[in-house]
């Protein structure tokens, strides 16, 4: 799966986790600024695990501070990406 497809799924999962559309979803923003607290990060982790069919690291909450941080974690869990 390529990075663009991962990015799309991450964006969809963030909106699902927050429970409403985010007018300007900039993955470089801190998750806090996107309305995502630590409990919502756990929900986001569960959504991503379902979407990608993988188990993300137990320390996922500590690894991600922005939406962009999620992408390499998913890529690593998937075993890399293809172009």
N, C-alpha and C positions, 0 to 999 in steps of 0.2 A: 504494500500500500504506500502510495507516495505522500509526501509531506502536505501537499494541498488538500488531499482527501482527509488526512488526519486533522488538519486545521479546521475544515468544514465541520467534521463531527464534534470537535472540541467546542466550536462556537455553538452548535446546536445543543450540546449537553449543558453548556453554561446557561443558556436561556431556559432550558428545562429545569435545571437546578434552582435557578432564581424564581421560576414560576411565572415569568412574564417576559415579553420581548424587551430587549435592550436596544434603544434607538441607535446608539453609536457604540458598537461592540468593538473595542480596540484591545486586542490581546496583550498589548504592551502595558496596559493599565494594571495596577495592583488589584488583586481579587477583592480586597476590601472596598475599593472604589467602584467595583462592579456590583456591590451589594452582596458579596459572598463572605459570610462569616465561617468560622471553623466547622460548625455543624453542616452548613451548606457545602463545604468542601468535601465532607464525607458523602453527602448525597451525590455530589458531582463525581466523586470517585466511583461510586456504585453505578451511576449512569454510564460512565466511560467503560467500566469493566463489562457491562452488558453490551454496549455498542461494539466494542472491539473483541469481545469474547476472550478476555485475558484477565489475569489477576495482577493488579498494579501493586507496587511495593507497599508494605505496611507503613512506611514512613512517608507516604505520598503527601500528607498534609504538610510535612516539614520541607518537602522538596519543591513545592510550588507556591510562589508568591504572586506570579502574574499568569495570565492565560498562556503567554509564550512559553513559560516554564513547563507547561503540561506536555507540549509537543515532543521534546526529546525524551521525556519519561515514557510516553506511549511508544515512541519509536524504539527505544531500548527494550521495552517489554515485548514488542512485536518481533524483536530480533533484527532491527534495521529496516530500511525502506528501499523500495525500488523506484526507479525513475518513471 
